[in-house]
């Protein structure tokens, strides 16, 4: 029987001070604009960074809301995202 419990490596992405950034302005338009920027950072920019890693096997668990979780098969591949970000 083959062992399928290979170790994988979880990268946790957290954006600092999200609430203070989003709610710094009492103007709804500015708050909404901050939310759009944050969404762009998480969903688009992070995906671009992941795709730029080359031939790396990973699984996006969650990206959005100022945070993210990405699972890598190899430790050195997981470490690459720190150098890119």
N, CA, C and O of each residue as an XYZ file, in Angstrom:
340
protein
N       0.838     -1.178      0.000
C       0.000      0.000      0.000
C       0.882      1.240      0.000
O       1.860      1.314      0.744
N       0.533      2.214     -0.838
C       1.326      3.426     -0.989
C       0.921      4.467      0.060
O      -0.266      4.661      0.323
N       1.918      5.134      0.658
C       1.675      6.178      1.636
C       1.310      7.470      0.913
O       2.122      8.008      0.159
N       0.099      7.971      1.134
C      -0.360      9.192      0.464
C      -0.401     10.385      1.417
O      -1.045     11.392      1.123
N       0.272     10.276      2.537
C       0.258     11.359      3.525
C       1.532     12.196      3.422
O       2.195     12.451      4.428
N       1.869     12.616      2.220
C       3.061     13.434      2.018
C       2.888     14.788      2.705
O       1.790     15.343      2.750
N       3.973     15.295      3.226
C       3.930     16.587      3.893
C       3.772     17.702      2.860
O       4.418     17.693      1.812
N       2.898     18.663      3.177
C       2.732     19.846      2.340
C       2.931     21.076      3.221
O       2.961     20.968      4.447
N       3.066     22.244      2.595
C       3.466     23.448      3.327
C       2.463     24.566      3.082
O       2.203     24.951      1.942
N       1.907     25.077      4.168
C       0.891     26.112      4.098
C       1.524     27.488      4.256
O       2.245     27.746      5.220
N       1.246     28.366      3.297
C       1.679     29.760      3.381
C       0.450     30.576      3.771
O      -0.588     30.507      3.114
N       0.581     31.346      4.846
C      -0.501     32.193      5.332
C      -0.161     33.640      4.990
O       0.910     34.136      5.342
N      -1.065     34.302      4.311
C      -0.883     35.689      3.898
C      -1.845     36.547      4.721
O      -3.052     36.306      4.716
N      -1.320     37.530      5.417
C      -2.148     38.422      6.230
C      -1.772     39.864      5.934
O      -0.592     40.215      5.943
N      -2.759     40.695      5.675
C      -2.544     42.123      5.472
C      -2.697     42.817      6.817
O      -3.703     42.639      7.504
N      -1.711     43.597      7.186
C      -1.698     44.281      8.481
C      -2.683     45.448      8.509
O      -2.838     46.161      7.517
N      -3.336     45.636      9.631
C      -4.179     46.814      9.923
C      -5.265     47.066      8.881
O      -5.466     48.205      8.459
N      -5.962     46.017      8.465
C      -7.007     46.139      7.450
C      -8.136     47.049      7.942
O      -8.551     47.959      7.225
N      -8.630     46.814      9.144
C      -9.765     47.596      9.640
C      -9.419     49.067      9.768
O     -10.223     49.922      9.398
N      -8.244     49.380     10.282
C      -7.883     50.789     10.432
C      -7.714     51.454      9.068
O      -7.973     52.649      8.926
N      -7.283     50.693      8.066
C      -7.144     51.234      6.710
C      -8.512     51.454      6.073
O      -8.788     52.527      5.536
N      -9.367     50.434      6.134
C     -10.663     50.522      5.481
C     -11.574     51.560      6.121
O     -12.309     52.262      5.426
N     -11.525     51.656      7.439
C     -12.465     52.526      8.132
C     -11.829     53.816      8.643
O     -12.378     54.460      9.537
N     -10.689     54.198      8.093
C     -10.021     55.436      8.500
C     -10.825     56.659      8.074
O     -10.780     57.695      8.736
N     -11.543     56.543      6.994
C     -12.335     57.659      6.499
C     -13.816     57.415      6.792
O     -14.306     56.298      6.627
N     -14.524     58.451      7.223
C     -15.962     58.294      7.454
C     -16.774     58.356      6.153
O     -17.986     58.142      6.165
N     -16.110     58.644      5.050
C     -16.803     58.773      3.765
C     -16.903     57.395      3.118
O     -15.895     56.736      2.865
N     -18.141     56.974      2.857
C     -18.390     55.631      2.318
C     -17.661     55.392      1.001
O     -17.170     54.287      0.769
N     -17.578     56.382      0.148
C     -16.922     56.227     -1.154
C     -15.446     55.850     -0.971
O     -14.927     54.994     -1.688
N     -14.777     56.490     -0.009
C     -13.368     56.198      0.252
C     -13.198     54.821      0.881
O     -12.248     54.100      0.577
N     -14.127     54.466      1.759
C     -14.083     53.142      2.387
C     -14.246     52.063      1.326
O     -13.529     51.062      1.328
N     -15.185     52.275      0.426
C     -15.422     51.303     -0.639
C     -14.211     51.214     -1.567
O     -13.852     50.126     -2.017
N     -13.582     52.353     -1.852
C     -12.385     52.354     -2.696
C     -11.256     51.566     -2.059
O     -10.524     50.858     -2.751
N     -11.108     51.683     -0.749
C     -10.090     50.911     -0.036
C     -10.370     49.421     -0.114
O      -9.451     48.611     -0.232
N     -11.640     49.070     -0.048
C     -12.034     47.672     -0.149
C     -11.706     47.099     -1.517
O     -11.269     45.953     -1.627
N     -11.913     47.891     -2.558
C     -11.597     47.458     -3.926
C     -10.094     47.261     -4.079
O      -9.657     46.292     -4.699
N      -9.302     48.170     -3.520
C      -7.841     48.023     -3.584
C      -7.382     46.764     -2.871
O      -6.519     46.040     -3.367
N      -7.958     46.506     -1.713
C      -7.597     45.315     -0.948
C      -7.960     44.043     -1.707
O      -7.187     43.085     -1.730
N      -9.139     44.038     -2.327
C      -9.558     42.882     -3.112
C      -8.622     42.662     -4.290
O      -8.272     41.525     -4.606
N      -8.219     43.746     -4.938
C      -7.281     43.645     -6.060
C      -5.945     43.063     -5.596
O      -5.365     42.205     -6.262
N      -5.473     43.533     -4.463
C      -4.216     43.024     -3.908
C      -4.304     41.529     -3.651
O      -3.417     40.775     -4.054
N      -5.360     41.098     -2.988
C      -5.486     39.690     -2.625
C      -5.752     38.778     -3.807
O      -5.073     37.766     -3.978
N      -6.699     39.115     -4.594
C      -7.124     38.198     -5.647
C      -6.271     38.283     -6.906
O      -5.924     37.253     -7.485
N      -5.931     39.478     -7.332
C      -5.224     39.627     -8.601
C      -3.708     39.589     -8.439
O      -3.028     38.802     -9.097
N      -3.185     40.434     -7.569
C      -1.726     40.533     -7.415
C      -1.138     39.250     -6.848
O      -0.087     38.797     -7.301
N      -1.802     38.663     -5.866
C      -1.285     37.420     -5.286
C      -1.281     36.306     -6.324
O      -0.338     35.517     -6.388
N      -2.333     36.241     -7.135
C      -2.369     35.226     -8.203
C      -1.256     35.455     -9.222
O      -0.654     34.503     -9.720
N      -0.986     36.732     -9.530
C       0.103     37.030    -10.461
C       1.445     36.587     -9.879
O       2.290     36.052    -10.597
N       1.637     36.810     -8.590
C       2.873     36.384     -7.934
C       2.984     34.868     -7.981
O       4.053     34.332     -8.278
N       1.887     34.171     -7.691
C       1.898     32.699     -7.715
C       2.208     32.178     -9.113
O       2.995     31.244     -9.263
N       1.605     32.764    -10.124
C       1.851     32.326    -11.501
C       3.283     32.619    -11.927
O       3.844     31.902    -12.756
N       3.880     33.672    -11.362
C       5.248     34.037    -11.687
C       6.295     33.146    -11.035
O       7.487     33.289    -11.306
N       5.862     32.232    -10.181
C       6.811     31.318     -9.526
C       7.321     30.242    -10.460
O       8.264     29.525    -10.126
N       6.712     30.122    -11.623
C       7.163     29.119    -12.582
C       6.460     27.790    -12.395
O       5.277     27.740    -12.056
N       7.194     26.720    -12.618
C       6.635     25.374    -12.553
C       6.572     24.894    -11.106
O       7.348     24.036    -10.686
N       5.631     25.466    -10.352
C       5.473     25.163     -8.932
C       4.072     24.617     -8.714
O       3.096     25.164     -9.228
N       3.977     23.537     -7.952
C       2.666     22.949     -7.669
C       2.128     23.514     -6.366
O       2.759     23.408     -5.314
N       0.933     24.126     -6.458
C       0.295     24.709     -5.282
C      -1.218     24.634     -5.430
O      -1.746     24.409     -6.518
N      -1.893     24.827     -4.316
C      -3.351     24.864     -4.289
C      -3.778     26.125     -3.548
O      -3.394     26.338     -2.398
N      -4.563     26.949     -4.203
C      -5.111     28.133     -3.551
C      -6.269     27.672     -2.668
O      -7.269     27.153     -3.165
N      -6.130     27.860     -1.386
C      -7.210     27.501     -0.473
C      -8.162     28.679     -0.319
O      -9.381     28.517     -0.364
N      -7.588     29.866     -0.138
C      -8.405     31.073      0.039
C      -7.567     32.301     -0.270
O      -6.422     32.409      0.169
N      -8.144     33.229     -1.029
C      -7.535     34.542     -1.265
C      -8.645     35.575     -1.203
O      -9.602     35.496     -1.973
N      -8.537     36.535     -0.311
C      -9.527     37.596     -0.226
C      -9.644     38.158      1.176
O      -9.212     37.538      2.148
N     -10.235     39.345      1.268
C     -10.502     39.951      2.563
C      -9.266     40.298      3.371
O      -9.331     40.375      4.598
N      -8.160     40.506      2.713
C      -6.941     40.866      3.432
C      -6.110     39.683      3.875
O      -5.132     39.850      4.603
N      -6.489     38.481      3.444
C      -5.711     37.311      3.848
C      -5.719     36.265      2.737
O      -6.434     36.393      1.743
N      -4.923     35.250      2.929
C      -4.869     34.170      1.960
C      -4.212     32.935      2.539
O      -3.446     33.010      3.500
N      -4.520     31.816      1.949
C      -3.935     30.530      2.328
C      -3.597     29.788      1.043
O      -4.461     29.579      0.191
N      -2.343     29.395      0.910
C      -1.887     28.673     -0.278
C      -1.080     27.472      0.195
O      -0.190     27.605      1.034
N      -1.391     26.318     -0.340
C      -0.737     25.066      0.049
C       0.248     24.644     -1.039
O      -0.121     24.520     -2.207
N       1.496     24.427     -0.648
C       2.555     24.032     -1.578
C       2.985     22.598     -1.302
O       2.899     22.119     -0.171
N       3.443     21.929     -2.335
C       3.921     20.562     -2.180
C       5.350     20.511     -1.652
O       5.735     19.547     -0.990
N       6.137     21.548     -1.943
C       7.543     21.539     -1.532
C       7.877     22.779     -0.715
O       7.394     23.875     -1.001
N       8.701     22.594      0.294
C       9.086     23.678      1.192
C       9.798     24.807      0.447
O       9.503     25.980      0.674
N      10.725     24.464     -0.432
C      11.466     25.520     -1.131
C      10.570     26.312     -2.073
O      10.845     27.480     -2.345
N       9.498     25.694     -2.578
C       8.536     26.433     -3.401
C       7.719     27.402     -2.543
O       7.438     28.523     -2.965
N       7.347     26.972     -1.357
C       6.617     27.842     -0.430
C       7.471     29.040     -0.024
O       6.949     30.142      0.151
N       8.760     28.836      0.125
C       9.659     29.914      0.528
C       9.811     30.950     -0.578
O      10.119     32.108     -0.297
N       9.602     30.553     -1.827
C       9.749     31.480     -2.956
C       8.779     32.645     -2.873
O       9.101     33.752     -3.305
N       7.593     32.410     -2.323
C       6.581     33.470     -2.287
C       7.020     34.616     -1.366
O       6.635     35.762     -1.597
N       7.800     34.338     -0.349
C       8.322     35.388      0.520
C       9.297     36.294     -0.228
O       9.354     37.498      0.023
N      10.047     35.720     -1.127
C      11.015     36.493     -1.896
C      10.322     37.351     -2.947
O      10.811     38.428     -3.289
N       9.197     36.888     -3.457
C       8.449     37.617     -4.493
C       7.609     38.741     -3.894
O       7.495     39.813     -4.488
N       7.020     38.502     -2.723
C       6.078     39.460     -2.125
C       6.739     40.530     -1.428
O       6.077     41.409     -0.876
